Amino acid sequence: MFDESLADPAVYWSRLFWSALWFTLGIAVAAGVVWRLRDHFTERRVAAAFRGSFTLLLYTIVAALVLGTFATRWGFRGDSPHWGLEKMLAYEARQPFAYRVLSPTLINAGISILPRSYVERHREWFLEETPVLRYRHRNESWDLDKSVAWHVAYLYLFLSLMIVLYAARAVTRETGPGPPLLSDVAPAIGLLFLPMSFLFGGYLYDFAELAFLFVCLLTMLRAKWALYYFAFVLALLNKESNILVVVYFAAICWDRMDRRELIAHLGAQLMIGAVIVIALRIAFSDNGGGPAEFWMSLNALFWLQPETYLRFDRPYAALIPTPRSANVISLFLVSAIVVSGWRACPPTLRRLALFSAVVNFPLFLIWGFLDEIRNLSLTFPALYLLGCYAVPQLWAGASDERR
């Protein structure tokens, strides 16, 4: 904002003098540091610094864009008595949403460490000036405590998306489908498509769920079993359906372990998962709702209707349509990725794609809702990796055709 005092020439020239002086001193100090460390500025180190900085900036921008589309459309579900922010943080949401306790617990922890004195000093900003007010649902309640919770939850979702990006980057490098540029850029491109998967709702724990899927996959690929079991338990506490991560374990370790060891690990994970899920159901049995909703009859009708495959949505911007997940355009793109990626990727990733699809798709048809492909999240890492192998092949094929 323009400082009105600068209209006074004396103030302006004084401010200009001191600004120029400090700027010159800063340049001189920076030049001295660069000169002193000139031997350390090798081409390789400069390239590595550029790569790291560019990747961080790219991921920050992409995570912010995805979070912005999510918050604009769904926020934290307003004042919903079933799954709104306050109900989730108070562990009073309906079943099965009440089972997803990890994200609310971490957000509550973040709220608790924020000094109350800081909150009170910035009361006006939290209530009237904060930019997150643009995401507030019409007629949604708003007070100081809710505003603070909104900010912590918002930053938690952003951090979850950053973990998704860096974990996907590490998984891509571990599976080795291409040059470093691919492993750095592919996660950002993949994440840009994520808003298309939130058709009928977005929830507090969704981004964290995707982060845990990639982290669990990464720990398996690196055979870090203690870290894997830790991440597996956290993934279950974030969303009980992540007991299906055992499918990843079976696919990745199929050739790494003998059958007895593999079965022992799978049995242990299923036992851990069963104990956690049963405990959560008992703990929240009085919250109303139920463990799942049965949608198979409606889904059968939906998928047999021709208009299902011609639908569009506007998850990114008003008036700008993009094809929905069941649209023929989306199905063509996904089919091309699967077919091309299947031929190019190693057997381990084929098993990952096959196992996760065989388990997830029937469950999606029974308990998912229409084409809400958010419920196919178990298949997302496998589809992403198939895309890492498929897209270079498809681009190369298109280039050869033009010649």
DASULBEL-V775044 format. One line per field, one symbol per residue. phi: phi as a letter, one per 30 degrees, with the letter a starting at -180 (. if undefined). psi: psi as a letter, one per 20 degrees, with the letter a starting at -180 (. if undefined). burial: 1 if it has 9 or more other C-alpha atoms within 8 Angstrom, else 0. A space follows every 10 residues. Layout:
phi = ???
psi = ???
burial = ???
This chain:
phi = .ddddddded dddddddddd dddddddddd ddddddcedd dddddddddd dddddddddd dddddddddd dddchcihce dcadeddddc hcdddddddd cddedddddd ddddeddddd dcedddcbcd ddddcddeid dabddddddd dddddddddd dddedddddd dddddidade eddddeeddd ddddeddcdc lbbecddded dddddddddd dchcdddddd ddddddddad ddeddedeed ddceccbddd dddddddddd dedddddddd dddcdcdiia daccbdddde dddccedecb dbbbdcadic dbdddcdedd dddddddddd dddcddeedd dedddddddd ddddddcdbh cddedceddd eddedddddd dedddddddd ddd
psi = qpohhihohg gghgggghgh ghgggggggg hgggghjhii mrhghggggg gggggggghg gggggghghg hghhckkckp igkrghgghj kjrqqjhhhm igghghghgh ghiophhggh hkggghhiip hihhipqpjp qpagghgghg gghghghghg hhggghghgh gghhiliarh hghghghggg hhighiingj qqrhjghhgh ghghgggghg hjknhghghg hgghhghhph ijhiihgggg ghjgihqrhg gghggggggh gggggggggg hghkhjirbr hrpojgghgg ggiiphihjj qrrmigqpin qqqrhiqhgg hggggggggg hghhqrhghg ggggghghgh gghghgiroc knihikhhig gghghhhhhg ghghghhhgh hh.
burial = 0000000000 1100000000 0000000000 0000000000 0000110000 0000100111 0111011011 1101111111 0011101110 1111111111 1111101101 1000000010 0010011000 0000110000 0001011111 1110011101 1111111111 1110001100 0111111101 1101111110 0111101111 1111111111 1001000100 1111111111 0110111111 1111001000 0100010011 0110011001 1001001000 0000110011 0110000111 1101100000 1011111001 1000011111 1100100011 1110111011 1011111111 0110011110 1111111111 1011000000 000
